[in-house]
Amino acid sequence: SWRHVCGPEYVEETLCLSGQSSPIALRFPPNVFRQANIDAFAGIVSAIRSRLERYNKERDRGDNSDDEDGNTGTSSPSASCLELYGGVGTIGLNVADLVSSLTSSDENPNNAACFLGSADASLPDDTKSGRVSYESKNATDMVREGRLDHAEVLIVDPPRKGFDEVVLSALTDVKEGRGPNLIAYVSCGFDAFQRDCDAMLESGKWKLDHAEGHLLFPGSDAIETLAYFVRK
């Protein structure tokens, strides 16, 4: 527990991201999760932004095939996005300009005020007005309420244990024409990621589009995995 004595109630930090017109001032009081190396984590967020740019271009063309030249260019924010295990919105708020709507969620009840405060202070009016929301719920409850059904893009950054059983079950049994077409999965626990990845591939519903490692703690062997799954 902690008690606020004086000064600001939270630390504000922004990520250095290329191509982002309006940096997001993220809020971190003592009772929420913050990446230990947030500057290195910005590399993961930048990569997700690039993948969403590519997805939007493919969607605008009516084609989900790979872009052979790898260019991202400019695109319209066309896809609805659901973020599970979202924390204060470190990823979600920093991609809000690339999606048509964003619903972020996390079970920590202290995250919502941080997310909404950052959104109100940092997002342009046309982005936050009716397009950005937060749910103080765990991933299992969000899935049971059917929130996956209407999301075109899913962003997940689960704890070291990986997906909750209900989340994994829903993704491996996703119905045709419903649920996300693209998943951006950030993992800090490779064993759990490997389990979730194997289950998704074995379901026949998904293919692993790309995976890469990010070293957030130089000098250690702790690798953060970023992977993209697309529907078959």
N, C-alpha and C positions, 0 to 999 in steps of 0.2 A: 504494500500500500504506500501511498505518498500523499503529501499535503503541500498545496501551493502556498508559498510564503510571500513571494513578490516577483515582479517581472512578468514577462509573457508566459502564458499557460502552455505554449507549445513552441517548438522550433519549426521554422519555415525553411524548406529547401526546394530547389528546382533542379531538374535534370537538364543536362546540356544535350539537346537533340537537334540534329540538322533537319531543316525543312519544316520546323514547327514555328508558326507565326506568333503564337501566344504561349510563352512558358507557363507551366502550372506551378503555383506555389503550394507545395504539399505541406500538410500540417502533421507534426509528430509530437504529441504529448507523451508523457512517460508510460501511459497504459495502452499503447498500441505497438504493433510490430513495425520495425524499420529495418531495411537491409543494412547490414554492417558496413558494406562497401557500396554505397549508393551511386558513386561515380562510375564504378565498374558495371553496376546493374543497368546504368543508362545504355550500355551497349546492347543489352537484351531488349530493352524497350525500343531502341532504334531499329533493331532487326524486325521486331513485330510490326512497327510502323511501315517498314519497307514491304513486308509481306502483305499487309492490308492494302497498301497502294496497288500492289500487283493484283490482288484479288479483285479490287474495285475495277481495275482496267479490264480484267477478264470478264467480269460480270457485265460491264458496260458493252462488251463485244458479244455477250451472250455465249461465252466460251470459257469453260473452266480448265482448258488445257494449259500446259506449261508455256510460259513466255520464254522462247529460246534465247533471246538476247539478254534476258535478265533485267531489262530497263524497267523503271517504275514510272517515271514521268508524273503527270498530274492526272487526277481522277476525281470523280464525284463521290461524296460520302454516302454510299448507297445501301450498305448492309446493316441490319440490326445486330446488336452485339450484347451478349450476356457474359458477365464476369463472375465466376465463382471463386471463393477463397480470395476475395479482392482486397483485403486489408483497407487502407485509407484511399485506395484508388491509384496507387503508384503506376500501374500499367494502364488501367482503364481510362483515367482522366487524361493521360498523355496520348491516347489514341481517339479521344472523343470527337476530334475534328475529322476523322476518317470514316466514321460510321453514321448511319442515319439516326440511331438511337442507342443508348447505353444504359443497361441496368447492371449495377454492380452489387455484390452481396458479400457478407462475411458474418460469422457468428459473434464476433466481439462487438458488443453494443456501443463501445467508445469510438468505433470507426466512423459511424454515420455522420456525426457532427464535423469530423475532420474532412470527410469527402465532400459534404454539402457546402462547408465553408470554403474549401478550395475551389469548388465549382463556381460558387457565387462570385468569388473574388477574381478568378482567373479566366473563366471561359467567356467568350463573346456571348452576347444576349441571344443571338440566333442559334447558338449551339446548345446552351443550357435550357432554354425555354421549352419545357415539355419533352425534351429529348434525353435528359440525363436524370437518373433516379438511383436511389440506394435502398437496399433491403437488409435489415439487421437479422439475417437468417443464415443458418448453416447450409452447406451445399445440398445435403440430403433433403431438407425441407423444400428448398427451391426446386429440386427435381421432382419431388412428389407433388408439388403444386403445378407441374406442367410447364415450368418456365423454359425448359429446353425446346419445347415444341415450336416456339415462335422466334427463336434465335437463329440467325444465319451464320454468325460467327460466335465461337465460344472461346473465351480466354480463361485459363486456369493456372493457378500458382499454388498448388496444395502444399501442406506441410510434408515433412520427410516421409510420412507413411503413405503418401500418394492418395489416389482417389478413395473416397468413401465407397463402400460396397454398392449402395443404391445408385450412385453416380455412374460407376463403371457398368453396372447392369443395364442402366438406361442407354448408355452409349453403345453397348454391344448388341442392343436389341432395338436400335432406332428404326423408326418406320419410314418407308419410302415417302418422299415429299414432305417430311416433317423433321424438325431438328436442324442442327448446324451442318453446314457444308465444309466448314473449315474450323479446326481446333488449333489454337496456339497453347502448347503445354510447356510450362516452366517447372522444372523439377530440381529440388535440392537433394533428393534421395534416389540414386540411380537404381538400386535394387527394386524399389517400388515402381519407378518409371518403367523398368524392364518388364515387370509383371503386368502393369497396365497396358503397355504397348503390345505385349504378346497377346493379351486377351482381346484387344481391339482388332488386331490383324487377324487373329483366328476366327473372329466373328464373321469375317467376310464383308463387313460393312465399310471398312476403312482401309486406306493405304497410307503408309508413312511417306510423306512428301519430302521431308528434309529434317535433318537433326544436326545440331552443332553443340559444342561445349564452350562454356565461358568460365574463365578462371577468376573468381571473385576474391580469392584469398591467395595472392602470390606467395610462393614458397611452400604452399600446402598442396595436398592432393584432392582438395574439395572442389569438384567441378559441378557447375550448374548446367543442366541440360535444357536446351530449347529445341522443341520439336513441333512440326506441323503435320497434322493429319487431315486428309481430305476424303470426302465420300467417294466410294466406288460407283 
